Amino acid sequence: MKNQFNNIRPYTEKETLYAVNKLFTSPDFIRKLSIFEDKINVKEWVEEVLACKSEFEFHLAFANRVFHYFIEKTCTNIHYSGMDNINPKNQYFFIGNHRDIVLDSSFLQTYYFNNGYDETRSAIGDNLLANSLFTEIARMHKMFLVLRSGTLKERIANTHLLSSYIHHSIFEEKESVWIAQRNGRTKNGDDKTQQGILKMLTLADPENAMQKLERMQITPVTISYQYEPCDQLKARELALSEKAPYKKQPGEDTKSIFEGITGFKGEVHFVIGKPIRFDGLSQELSLNENLAELCEQIDNQIYSNYFLYPQNYIAIDIQDNSNRFSNDYTEVEKSDFMSYLDKKSTIFDVPKEKMMKYLLDIYANPVRNKLRIKNLNI
C-alpha cells in the first residue's frame, strides 16, 4: 500500500486480523458486546471471531451479525434487487442517496454478503468517528476516511488525496467503492447528487477525466426507508437553520448514528441501478456540462428506483390538500401516520407547525421527484 494513503485507507487483511486479535481479547471491549446478549451468546461469538482466518470471514462473523441484530429489531421487511445489473466480480463506483450515516452503505455490504461476496470499500467522514475505537472498527471494515477539517489549503490537498485513493482502489487494487451522492445526509427527502463529488473524481487524472469516469462504472444505488431515520432530528435542524446556520452540538453526530441504527424503519428497499451510460455525452461540451449531465442521470435512476410507501403518498396529499393519491393508502394508514407525525412534531424548541412542514417535506419530496421524471403534473 502506498504510504501516501496511510492516513485514510482501511486496514489491509493482515492489519485487520491483527486488530481482531487485539480487540477481541480486550476485556473492556468484550464487556461492550454485552448489549447483544439478548440475542447472541457473546462468549461463543468472540470465539468464532477469533477463529477467523481471513478478512471476509471476520466481516461475516462480526459486521454481518451486528447488522442483522439491529435490522431484525428495527425493520419489518427488507427487499434487495439489482444485483443482476452488475457483475460483483468486477469493480464499480457506487454512488447512493444518503439518508443514514451508517446504514445506507451497510445495506449494500449485506447484499454483497448475501450473494457470497465480501464488502466493497466505503467512504466515511472523519468527523463522524468520535473516538479511536470507532476509527479502528471502521478501518477493519474496508472504510476509508474523508478528511474534512483543516485549512483551505489542507482541504484542497485532502480532496486530491481522496480522488487518487479512489482511483487506486478501483484501477489498481480492483476494489469497488461506495460513496454518498452528497456531503452530509439529505435532510428534506430531496435526493440530489452534488456535482462536486464527480468533480473530485476527475482530480487524479484531469487530462483523461471522462475516460476514467467511464471506466469506473459509476452505478447509482437507491435506499428507501418507510420511516426516515432521524426524521425528527432532520426536521428540527432544518427549522433551526431558517435564520442562521445550524451549529451542531458536541456528540450530535454520535447521537444521529445511534438513533439511525436503533430507530424503527419499517420496510426498506435497496436497489442497485445500472452503470451510467456515457454514449450520450458530447465532446463539444465542457467538463462541467458533462458532469452536470451525469448528475442528472444518477438522480433520475435514484428517483426511478425509489420505492414509495403509503406514508409518502399521505404526506404529499396533506401538503397539497388533496386526495390525489388516496388509492395508494387506507384511512387507517393515514390516521396512524398522522399520529406518528403529531408525535414527531412535538418538541420543546421548534413550533409544531414548522416541524410538521419539514417532516412532510421528508416524506413528500420522493413522490415529487418520481413524478418529475415521469413528466407528470406535480
C-alpha positions in Angstrom: 0.0 0.0 0.0 1.4 3.4 -0.9 2.4 5.4 2.1 0.5 8.5 0.8 -2.8 6.8 1.6 -1.9 5.6 5.1 -3.9 8.3 6.9 -7.2 7.5 5.1 -7.1 3.9 3.8 -8.8 0.9 5.5 -6.6 -1.8 7.1 -5.0 -4.5 5.0 -6.1 -8.0 5.6 -3.0 -8.6 7.8 -3.7 -5.5 9.8 -7.4 -6.4 10.2 -6.6 -9.8 11.6 -4.0 -8.3 14.0 -6.6 -5.8 15.2 -9.2 -8.5 15.6 -6.9 -10.5 17.9 -6.1 -7.3 19.9 -9.7 -6.1 20.2 -11.5 -9.4 20.8 -9.1 -10.3 23.6 -9.7 -7.0 25.4 -11.9 -7.5 28.5 -13.1 -3.9 28.1 -14.3 -4.4 24.5 -15.9 -7.8 25.3 -17.9 -6.1 28.1 -19.2 -3.6 25.5 -20.5 -6.5 23.5 -22.9 -7.4 26.3 -25.6 -5.2 24.6 -26.1 -8.1 22.2 -26.6 -10.7 24.9 -30.4 -10.8 24.5 -29.9 -12.4 21.0 -26.3 -13.6 20.9 -24.1 -15.8 23.1 -21.2 -13.3 23.4 -18.6 -15.9 24.6 -19.3 -18.2 21.6 -19.4 -15.1 19.3 -15.9 -13.9 20.5 -14.5 -17.4 20.0 -16.0 -17.5 16.5 -14.5 -14.2 15.6 -11.0 -15.1 16.9 -11.1 -18.2 14.8 -11.5 -16.2 11.6 -8.6 -16.8 9.2 -9.5 -14.1 6.6 -10.9 -10.6 6.4 -14.0 -11.9 4.7 -14.6 -14.5 7.5 -14.3 -11.7 10.0 -16.7 -9.4 8.2 -19.3 -12.2 8.0 -18.8 -13.2 11.7 -18.9 -9.7 13.1 -20.3 -6.9 10.9 -22.9 -9.0 9.2 -24.0 -10.3 12.6 -24.2 -6.8 14.2 -26.2 -5.5 11.2 -28.8 -8.3 11.3 -29.1 -7.9 15.1 -30.3 -4.3 14.7 -32.2 -4.9 11.4 -34.3 -7.7 13.0 -35.3 -5.2 15.8 -36.0 -2.2 13.6 -37.2 -3.3 10.2 -40.3 -5.3 9.3 -39.0 -6.4 5.8 -36.1 -5.8 3.6 -36.2 -6.0 -0.2 -33.0 -6.2 -2.3 -32.8 -6.0 -6.1 -30.5 -5.1 -8.9 -27.6 -7.5 -8.4 -28.3 -8.7 -12.0 -27.4 -5.2 -13.2 -23.7 -5.7 -12.3 -21.1 -8.4 -12.1 -19.9 -8.4 -8.4 -16.5 -9.8 -9.5 -15.9 -6.5 -11.4 -15.3 -3.1 -9.9 -17.8 -0.2 -9.6 -18.1 3.2 -8.2 -21.3 3.0 -6.3 -23.0 6.4 -5.6 -26.0 6.4 -3.3 -28.7 8.6 -1.9 -27.8 9.4 1.7 -30.4 9.1 4.4 -28.5 7.4 7.2 -24.9 7.8 8.3 -24.1 4.1 8.8 -27.0 2.1 7.3 -27.0 3.3 3.7 -23.7 1.6 2.8 -24.4 -1.3 5.2 -27.3 -2.5 3.1 -25.0 -2.7 0.0 -22.4 -4.7 2.0 -25.1 -7.1 3.3 -26.4 -7.5 -0.3 -22.9 -8.5 -1.3 -22.6 -10.9 1.7 -25.9 -12.5 0.8 -24.5 -13.3 -2.7 -21.2 -14.7 -1.4 -19.0 -11.6 -1.9 -17.0 -9.5 0.6 -17.7 -5.9 1.3 -16.9 -3.0 -1.0 -14.9 -0.2 0.3 -17.0 2.7 1.6 -16.3 6.4 2.5 -17.0 7.9 5.9 -16.2 11.4 7.1 -13.5 11.6 9.8 -15.8 14.0 11.7 -18.2 11.1 12.3 -15.6 8.9 14.1 -15.9 10.1 17.6 -13.1 8.1 19.1 -10.3 5.7 18.4 -12.5 2.6 18.8 -14.9 3.8 16.1 -12.0 4.6 13.8 -10.5 1.1 14.4 -13.7 -0.7 13.7 -14.3 1.4 10.6 -10.9 0.7 9.1 -11.3 -3.0 9.9 -14.4 -3.0 7.7 -13.0 -1.5 4.5 -14.0 2.1 5.3 -11.7 4.9 4.2 -11.7 8.3 5.7 -12.9 11.5 4.0 -10.8 14.2 5.8 -12.9 17.3 6.3 -11.1 19.5 8.7 -8.0 21.8 8.3 -7.1 25.0 6.5 -8.4 25.7 2.9 -5.0 24.5 1.5 -5.2 21.3 3.6 -8.8 20.6 2.5 -7.8 21.1 -1.2 -4.9 18.7 -0.7 -7.2 16.2 1.0 -9.7 16.3 -1.8 -6.9 15.5 -4.3 -5.7 12.7 -2.0 -9.3 11.2 -1.8 -9.5 11.3 -5.6 -6.2 9.5 -6.0 -7.2 6.9 -3.4 -10.5 6.1 -5.2 -8.6 5.7 -8.5 -6.0 3.5 -6.7 -8.8 1.3 -5.2 -10.7 0.7 -8.4 -8.0 0.5 -11.0 -5.0 -0.9 -9.1 -6.4 -2.9 -6.2 -9.6 -3.9 -8.0 -11.9 -2.9 -5.2 -15.4 -1.4 -5.6 -16.1 1.8 -3.8 -19.3 3.3 -2.3 -19.7 7.0 -1.6 -22.7 9.2 -0.8 -24.1 11.4 -3.6 -23.6 14.5 -1.4 -21.7 15.7 1.7 -24.0 15.1 4.6 -27.3 13.3 4.6 -30.3 14.5 2.7 -32.4 16.3 5.3 -35.6 17.2 3.3 -36.1 14.0 1.3 -34.9 15.6 -2.0 -32.0 13.5 -3.1 -29.7 15.4 -5.4 -26.1 14.5 -6.5 -23.6 17.2 -5.8 -21.6 17.9 -8.9 -18.5 18.4 -6.7 -18.5 14.7 -5.9 -17.9 13.8 -9.6 -15.5 16.8 -10.0 -13.5 15.3 -7.1 -13.1 12.1 -9.0 -11.5 13.9 -12.0 -8.7 15.5 -10.0 -6.5 12.4 -10.0 -6.3 12.4 -13.8 -7.7 15.6 -15.2 -6.3 15.0 -18.7 -8.4 11.9 -19.1 -11.3 12.8 -16.8 -14.3 11.5 -18.8 -12.5 8.3 -19.9 -11.6 7.5 -16.3 -15.1 8.2 -15.1 -16.5 5.8 -17.7 -14.0 3.1 -16.7 -15.1 3.5 -13.1 -18.6 2.2 -14.0 -20.5 4.8 -12.0 -23.6 2.9 -10.6 -26.4 4.6 -8.6 -27.8 2.7 -5.6 -31.1 3.7 -4.0 -32.3 3.1 -0.5 -35.9 3.8 0.5 -36.9 3.7 4.2 -40.6 3.5 5.1 -39.8 5.6 8.2 -36.9 8.0 7.6 -34.0 7.5 10.0 -33.7 10.5 12.4 -36.6 12.3 10.7 -37.3 14.4 13.8 -33.7 15.4 14.2 -33.5 16.4 10.5 -36.7 18.4 10.6 -35.5 20.2 13.7 -32.2 21.1 12.1 -33.9 22.5 9.0 -36.3 24.6 11.2 -33.4 25.9 13.3 -31.5 26.7 10.1 -34.1 29.2 8.8 -32.5 32.3 10.3 -28.9 31.2 10.9 -26.5 28.4 10.0 -27.1 25.4 12.2 -24.3 24.6 14.7 -24.0 21.0 15.8 -23.6 20.4 19.5 -20.8 18.1 20.8 -21.9 14.4 20.4 -24.7 15.2 18.0 -23.3 13.1 15.2 -22.9 10.1 17.6 -26.5 10.6 18.6 -27.6 10.5 15.0 -25.6 7.4 14.3 -27.1 5.6 17.4 -30.7 6.8 16.6 -30.3 5.9 12.9 -29.3 2.3 13.8 -31.7 1.7 16.6 -34.8 3.7 15.4 -37.8 1.9 13.8 -37.6 1.9 10.0 -40.4 -0.4 8.9 -39.8 -1.7 5.4 -36.6 -1.0 3.5 -36.0 -1.3 -0.3 -32.4 -1.3 -1.6 -31.7 -1.3 -5.3 -28.5 -1.4 -7.3 -29.1 0.5 -10.5 -27.4 0.2 -13.9 -24.0 1.7 -14.7 -24.3 5.2 -16.1 -24.1 5.5 -19.9 -21.6 7.8 -21.4 -22.6 7.5 -25.1 -25.0 10.4 -24.8 -22.3 12.9 -23.7 -20.8 15.3 -26.2 -17.1 16.2 -26.7 -18.2 19.7 -27.6 -19.5 20.3 -24.0 -17.2 21.4 -21.2 -16.2 19.1 -18.4 -18.7 20.8 -16.0 -21.5 20.5 -18.5 -20.8 16.8 -18.9 -20.6 16.3 -15.2 -24.0 18.0 -14.8 -25.5 15.6 -17.3 -24.0 12.6 -15.3 -25.5 14.0 -12.1 -28.9 14.2 -13.8 -28.6 10.6 -15.0 -27.7 9.5 -11.4 -30.5 11.4 -9.9 -33.1 10.1 -12.4 -32.1 6.5 -11.6 -32.4 7.1 -7.9 -35.8 8.7 -8.3 -36.9 5.9 -10.6 -35.7 3.2 -8.2 -37.0 4.9 -5.1 -39.8 2.8 -3.6 -42.8 4.9 -2.5 -44.7 3.8 0.7 -48.2 4.8 1.8 -46.5 7.4 4.1 -45.1 9.2 1.1 -48.4 9.4 -0.7 -50.2 10.6 2.5 -47.6 13.3 3.0 -48.0 14.8 -0.4 -51.8 14.7 -0.2 -51.6 16.5 3.1 -49.2 19.1 1.7 -51.3 19.7 -1.4 -54.6 19.5 0.5 -55.9 16.9 -2.0 -56.8 13.2 -2.2 -54.9 12.6 -5.5 -53.2 9.5 -4.2 -55.9 8.3 -1.9 -56.0 4.9 -3.7 -52.4 4.3 -2.5 -53.2 4.2 1.2 -56.0 3.4 3.5 -57.8 5.6 6.1 -56.2 3.5 8.8 -52.7 4.1 7.4 -53.4 7.8 7.1 -54.7 8.0 10.7 -51.7 6.1 12.0 -49.2 8.2 10.1 -50.9 11.4 11.3 -50.5 10.2 14.8 -46.8 9.5 14.1 -46.3 13.0 12.6 -48.1 14.6 15.6 -45.7 12.9 18.0 -42.6 13.6 16.0 -43.5 17.3 15.5 -43.9 17.9 19.2 -40.5 19.2 20.6 -39.6 22.0 23.0 -37.6 24.3 20.8 -39.4 24.4 17.5 -43.0 25.4 16.8 -45.2 22.4 15.9 -46.3 23.8 12.5 -42.6 24.3 11.4 -41.8 20.7 12.4 -44.8 19.4 10.6 -43.8 21.3 7.4 -40.3 19.8 7.3 -41.5 16.3 8.3 -43.9 16.4 5.4 -41.2 17.5 3.0 -39.1 14.5 4.0 -41.9 12.1 3.0 -43.5 14.0 0.1 -40.4 15.0 -1.9 -39.6 11.5 -3.1 -43.1 11.5 -4.7 -42.5 14.8 -6.4 -39.2 13.6 -7.8 -40.7 10.5 -9.2 -43.5 12.5 -10.8 -40.9 14.9 -12.3 -39.0 12.2 -14.2 -42.3 10.8 -15.4 -43.2 14.3 -16.7 -46.4 14.2 -14.7 -48.0 17.2 -13.1 -46.5 17.9 -9.7 
